[in-house]
Amino acid sequence: MICGVRYRSPLLMLVACVILACLAGEPAAHAAQRAMQLVKSKHYLIHSDLDDAQIYELGTRMEAMYGEYSRRLADFDLHEDRKPLDVYLFDRKQDYMEFTGGQYENTGGVFMPAWNQLAAYLEGQRDTLRRTLQHEAFHQFAQKALRGNMPIWLNEGMAQLFEEAIWTGDAFLMGQVPPRRVRQLQLDLKDDKLLPLKQLMSMTGESWSHNLTGNASLGSTQYNQSWAIVHYMAYGERGANGAKLVALLQALRKGKDQEDAFRDAFGPLAGFKAAFEKYATQLESTPEAELIDRHEALADLLAKLAAKGKRFSTVSEFRRNAEASKYKLQYWRGQVSWDAEPAEYFRDAQGRPFAADEMYLEDRKGAPLPDLVLRHPAYRIGLRARFYERGDEIEQEVVVEGRHAGATATIER
């Protein structure tokens, strides 16, 4: 049996802030806005029609992420203003579309710098919303912290760096490398699709946006390449590059020419290119991101089998069925495709099947399927796949559970 799973385009949820920078007038929903709750936190004013628990969880996570932005950019002597940042979180896509003027069908969240507002929605993207917020909220923070003098590739690369951080409920695990990004990077290296660095680094907001709308494959490459470059700038050379990245950002904040600022921080482009490409060819997914990827595949299989009438009371029963049937999941993400064999994912790094108290099914009131839980002493995180009914479909999300009881946070592909 082969189960096909088609990911959304990687461009759908990640819209460069520059795309909306030139819109004239206010978003349409300012004129005809649906009833929204108003929740104020330290740094955000959240307008939302989500339920209280969702607003609380998302607001808590965004405050923690703001703290992470501030900590990572502590050298910038941020002068806090008292006005909170506006965030609009909608349940329905239609309301989000009305709010953003109906022009951005293929987005799941966006930062609108002209009004310093962030907007996103839940419907159909439960497994991506929180990661989208981590990305778009960085654009909102960067406009305040770096005064707008950031090249588009660096702005987007840093936003993706924060997007991939894993929130445990206590802290963010930064520097994560998801398998999907490694797959994209390896394919682009193999096919010689990476953009010349000078071309990428000289892109304007207009040329960046043109690639997104005119060539989906090229758009995927430029996003992922920007993420990989910034990952190298932050963590490459055994961490020695981090201070250079801070120096670059400080120079940009002071208004220095972007090309001069880069050369002063990282040296000639030719040398940087050689070092980056070496780093890129050796880059591997991080253990936490790899674990999440595998758990998502198991959750996909569990949901697909349930749709065919196959349900299980224990993980052992689920595992035996997967091993006997030799299921294979086929995934597509843009131009990248890969297979997953979930029968392998019931085992730890040493190949030992997870014990009954390490991976198990747990009923949750009102859920269409029991949660699939993974807790293992060798891993820094625990995982919980949760399932929800929306109409005739089952949505899922993977929840990262921290070390402390009750500390949970949702992450997505």
N, C-alpha and C positions, 0 to 999 in steps of 0.2 A: 504493500500500500504506500502511495506517495501522497503526502499532504503539501499543498502549495501555500505559501504565505508571502504576500507581496507587501513590502514596506511602503509607506508613503515616501514620496521623493524627499531627499534630505534638504531640499530647498523650501519645502512647504512651510516648515515651522521656523525657519531662520531668515528673517527679512532684514537686510541692512537698514539701519536707521535712516540713511540718506534717501531711501526710496520715497519716504513720505515727507522729506524736509521741504519740498517745494510745493506742496499742496496749498492751494489758496482757500481761504475761509476756514470755518470751523467744521469738525466732523458732524455729519448729518444728525447723529443721535443727540447732539446738544439741543436741537430744536424739538425733538420728539423722543424723549428718553423714557424707557420703561421704569417701573418702580424698582429702586435699588436700595439696599442697605448701605449705610455709611459707617465704616469702621476706621478709627484712627489709631495708628501705632506711632512709635517714636519717629520714624522716617517716612511713613507712607500714609496716604489717605486712600483707603480701599473702597471703591464703589462696586457693589456686587449683588447679584441675585442668586448666588449659590447658597447652600444651606450653611448654618452657623458653624458646624464642625469643619466644613471645607474652607470657609473663610479664615477660621482660626488657624488651621494647619498651614494654609498657604501664606497667611500673614506672618506667622512665626518663622516659617522657612525664609521668607523674603528678608525679614529683619536679620536673621542669622547670616544671610548672604551679603547683606549690606555691611555687616560687621566684617565679613571676610574681604570684601572689596576694600574697606577702610584699612584693615590690617595690612593687606598686601601693598597698599599705596600709602602707607603711613608717612613716608618721607615728603608728602606733598602739602603738608601744612594746610589741611582742609579747614576752611572757615565755615562752620555749620550755620546755615540759615534756619530760621524757625519754621519756615513753610514746608509742610510735608510734600512728598512727591505723589502725584495722582496716578492711581492704578485702577483700571476698569476690568473686572473679571465677570464674564458672562457665562451662563449655562448654555445658551443656544448660539449656534453659529450665526443664525439670521440676525440676532441682535448685535453681535459683533460686526457683521457686515454693514448694518445700518449705521453703527457708530463710526466706522472708518470710511463711510461714504460709498460703500458698495463696490469699491475699485480693486479689492485685494482678495479675490476668491481663493487663491492658493496660499493663504497664510493662516497660521494658527495663533500668532501673536505678533505684535509690532510695537516699536517705540516711535512716537511722533514728536520729534524734537521741536517743531514749531510751537507746540503747546506744552512740551515737557510732560507728555502723558504716555502711559503704557497701557495697552489693551490686549486681552487674550480671551479665549473661550474654552469650555470643557467638552462640549458635545463631540463625540467621535474621536477624541484625542486624549482620553484619560491617561494613556501611556506616554504622552509627550508634554503635557501642559507644564509640569513643574520644571522640566529641563528648559523649556522655552522661556519661562519666567527668569530663570537664572541667566540666560543669554541676554534677553531684552533688557532686564534690569541693569545689566552692566552698561549697556549703551546709555541708559538714563543717568547712571552714576558717572560715567566717563565724561558726559557733557558738562557736568558740574565740576568734576575734579580736574580735568585736563583742558578745559576751556576750548574744546572743539578743534584743537590743532593736532588731530590724529589722522594719519592716512587710513583709508578704508580697509586695507588688508590687515593692518595692525589692530584696528578697532574690532573687526570681525574675528580675527584670530584670538584676541584676548577674551572676547565674549564667549567663544567656543571653549576656551580653556576653563572658564568658570562654569559654563554649561555642563561640562562633563564631571564636575566635582560631585562626589557622593556624600550626601547629607545623612548622617547616622542618627540624628536626633540630638546629638551632643556636639558634633563638630563636622566640618567638611573635610573629606579626604581629597586633597588636590593632586594634580599631576596625573590623573587617571588616563589610561589609553584603552579605549574600547576596541574590541576585535573588529567592528565594522569600519572603524577609521583606518586600522592597519590594512584591512582588505582593500579599501579604496586607494590608499597610498601605494601599496605594492602593485596594484594594477596600473596605476598612473606611471609608476617608475618603469614597470615592464614595457608598457606601450609608449613610453617617452611622451607622456601627455602633460607633464608638469609645465606650467607657464615659465618662460624665462624670468628670472628674479627681477631684472630691471623693469620688465613690462608689468609684472604683478605689483611692484612697489611704486610704480608711477601711475597706477590706475586712479582715476577720479571716481566720485560716486556715480556719475552718469555711465561711465564705461563698465563699472562693476555691475550696475543694474541692467545694462544692456545684455551682458552675458547671461544673466539669470533668466531673462525673458526670451532671448534669442537662441540659446543653446544650453539645454538642461545638463548635458554631460560636462560641458565646459564650466558651467556654474558649480556643479558638484566638485569638480577638481579645484577650482579657485578657493572655495570655502575650505575644503579639507587641507589643501596645501598651506593656506594661511594658518590654520590650526597647527599643523605640523611645524611650521617655522616658529611660531610663538612658543610652542612646547619646547623646541630646541633652545630658544632664547631664554626661557625660564629655567629649564632643567638640564640643558646640555652641558658637556664638558664637566661632568660630575658636580653640577650646580654652580660652577664658576660663572656661567653666563648670566645668572640672575641679577647681579649687581650692574652688569652692562645694560640690561633691559631697563632697570630703574633709571640709569643715567640717560638712556634714550628718551624715556617718558618725561623726565625732568626737563630735558632740553626742548622737547616739543611743547611742554606747558609754558615755557618762557618765550615761545614763538620762533624758535630757531628753524631754519630751513630743514625740511624733512630729510632730504638727501644728505646734507651736511651732518645732521644729528645722528643719522644711522652710521655714517662713516666714522665719526668721532667715537661712537660707542663700540662698534663691531669691526672696524677696519674696512679694507677694500672689499668690494662685493665679490670678486672672484674667489678670494680666500674663504669668505663666509659661505659661498655656494658649495665649495668642495667639502667643507666641514659639515654643512647641513645635509648634503646628500649622503654622506657616510653615516650620519646619525639616522637618517630616514630609512636606509636599507637595513639597519640593525634594530629598529624600533619594534618592540613586542608589546602585546596587550598586558595590562597589569592584572594581578590575580583577582582583585575584587571585581573589576570590569568583566573579566573572563567568566567568573562565577555567575554574575548576573546574566550574561549572555546565555549560558547553559540553562539557568533556571527558567528564563523566558521561553526557551525551546520546549522544556518540559510542560510549562503552562500552556503553550500553544497546542501541544499534542493532547493534553488533557481536555482542553476545550473542544478540539476537533473530534475526538473520540466520543465525547458527551453528545455532540450534535448528531452522531451516528447511533446513539442509543447505548454506548458502552460507558459504564460508570464503575468506579472502584471504591471499595471501603477501606483499603489500606494501600500504602505505597508499595509494599511487597507484591500485592496483586497487580498494581499498575506496572511495576518493573517487569514482572514475569510476562505480562502481555506484550510489553514493548520489545523485550528480548526475543520472544517467540515469533512475533510478527515482523521484526526487523524493519520497523517504520523508518522512513527517511523524510525529513522536511526539506523542501526546496524554498530558498529565500531569494528575493530580488530586491536590490536597492539601487535605483538608477541603472547604471551600466554594470554594476557588480552583482554577481550571483554566487551562491554557495549552498552546499548541502550540510545538513545537520543530522546526526544519528542519535536520537535521544536516549537510546538504550545505554549509551556510554555515560550519560550524565547522572546516573544514579550512584556513581562511585566517587570517592575522594581522589586526591592527587596520586595516591599510592595504588589506586585500582581496587580498593576495598569497598564493597557495597556499603552505603550509609546504613547505620543501625536504625532500628525503629524509633529511637528517641532523638535521632539526628535529622532524619527526613520523614515527615509524616503529614497526613491529611487532618485538617481540623475544621469542623463545621462552624459556619458563621451565620447567624440568624438573617434570613431574607436573601442569602446569596444563592445563585443558581448552582454553584459548585463549592465544595469545601476548599478552604485555603490550602495551598501546598507550601509547607513550611520547611526551611532548612536551617538547622543550627548545629554547628560543628566547632569544637574547641580550637581547631587549627586555623580557623578563619577569623578575621577581624570584624566581620559583619555576619548577621543573620539575615535570611531572606524569607519573604512571604509573598506568594502570588495570590492575589485576590480577584474575584470575578464578580461582575455586575451585569444586570439585565438593563438594556436600553432598547425598548421596542422588541423586535424579534431577534436581536443580536446580543451576544455576550461580549462585554468589554472586559479587559483585564489590566492589571497594573502589578508591578513588582515593588514590594515595600522592603526597604532596608531597615532592619531592626538593630538598634545600638546595643551596647553592652548592658545598659541599665534597663531594668524592667519598665516597660511602658514607653520607652523612647523609640519612636518610629518615624520614618520619613519616606516619602515615595520618590522613586527615581524611574526613569523610562529609557527606552531605546534612544 
